[in-house]
Each structure stands twice: as C-alpha cells, then as structure tokens.
Amino acid sequence: MSRWLPLKKASIYSGLSARTLQNYIRKGLIKSSNVIAPGSSRGRRLIDRESLDAFIEAGVNRSATKLNMNSIRGDSPAA
C-alpha cells in the first residue's frame, strides 16, 4: 500500500469520515500534502498513511478515562 492516500481511500482505510480527517489535518494531528500541478488552481489532498497510523495507535493506547470523552463532547457528567 502506498504511503500517501487520497482522502477517500484514507477515509475507507481508517474508518473515519473524510470530514473528520479534514478536521484532524486542520488541527495538525495528521500530516497531509496538497499536490497541485503547475498552472492548476486546485490540487489533490493526500494523507500520510504513516501519520494516520500513528494517530490511530495513539488513540488505541490511551484509556477511555484519559480521553475524558464527556469534556471533549461538551457533556457534563450526571450529578
């Protein structure tokens, strides 16, 4: 498998939506490159599979307690 994946293939590979991957890229959590041909105004976003794998592994290695999902979602624990 290639190191660089188009957004759609990276989404299928990871099981994450394309929008979620774009958000993670914007936040600097996953590396990507926008490849633009000379003279073109638009390019093609490619995701670094190694960066994506590392990001997923980091999440797998954290416990649910450390992730503190309630605060991430904005929910507060029931009193």
C-alpha positions as CSV (number, residue, x, y, z in Angstrom):
1,M,0.0,0.0,0.0
2,S,1.2,3.4,-0.9
3,R,2.4,5.8,1.9
4,W,0.2,8.6,0.5
5,L,-3.5,8.1,0.3
6,P,-6.2,10.2,-1.4
7,L,-8.7,11.5,1.2
8,K,-11.4,9.0,0.2
9,K,-9.1,6.0,0.4
10,A,-7.7,7.3,3.8
11,S,-11.3,7.5,5.0
12,I,-12.0,3.9,4.0
13,Y,-8.7,2.7,5.4
14,S,-9.2,4.4,8.8
15,G,-13.0,4.1,9.1
16,L,-13.1,7.8,9.8
17,S,-15.2,10.2,7.7
18,A,-13.5,12.5,5.2
19,R,-14.7,15.5,7.2
20,T,-13.2,14.1,10.4
21,L,-9.9,13.5,8.6
22,Q,-10.0,17.1,7.3
23,N,-10.6,18.4,10.8
24,Y,-7.7,16.4,12.1
25,I,-5.5,17.7,9.3
26,R,-6.5,21.3,10.1
27,K,-5.6,20.8,13.7
28,G,-2.2,19.3,12.8
29,L,-3.0,15.9,14.1
30,I,-2.5,14.1,10.8
31,K,0.1,15.0,8.1
32,S,-1.1,15.7,4.6
33,S,0.1,17.3,1.4
34,N,-1.9,19.2,-1.2
35,V,-0.4,18.3,-4.6
36,I,-1.0,21.0,-7.2
37,A,0.1,20.7,-10.8
38,P,1.7,23.7,-12.3
39,G,-0.9,26.1,-13.7
40,S,-3.7,24.5,-11.8
41,S,-5.8,26.3,-9.2
42,R,-6.8,23.2,-7.3
43,G,-4.9,20.2,-6.1
44,R,-5.4,16.8,-4.6
45,R,-5.1,16.3,-0.9
46,L,-3.0,13.2,0.0
47,I,-2.9,11.8,3.5
48,D,0.3,10.4,5.0
49,R,-0.7,6.8,5.9
50,E,2.2,6.6,8.5
51,S,0.9,9.7,10.2
52,L,-2.6,8.3,10.2
53,D,-1.5,5.0,11.6
54,A,0.4,6.8,14.4
55,F,-2.6,8.9,15.2
56,I,-4.9,5.8,15.4
57,E,-2.3,3.9,17.5
58,A,-2.0,6.8,19.9
59,G,-5.8,6.7,20.5
60,V,-5.7,2.9,20.9
61,N,-3.0,3.2,23.6
62,R,-5.0,5.7,25.7
63,S,-7.6,4.5,28.1
64,A,-11.2,5.9,28.0
65,T,-10.6,7.7,31.3
66,K,-7.6,9.6,29.9
67,L,-9.6,10.6,26.8
68,N,-12.2,12.2,29.1
69,M,-14.9,11.9,26.4
70,N,-17.5,13.9,28.3
71,S,-15.4,17.1,28.3
72,I,-14.5,16.6,24.6
73,R,-18.2,16.4,23.6
74,G,-19.1,19.2,25.9
75,D,-21.3,17.0,28.1
76,S,-21.1,17.1,31.8
77,P,-21.4,14.0,34.0
78,A,-24.9,13.5,35.5
79,A,-25.0,14.6,39.1
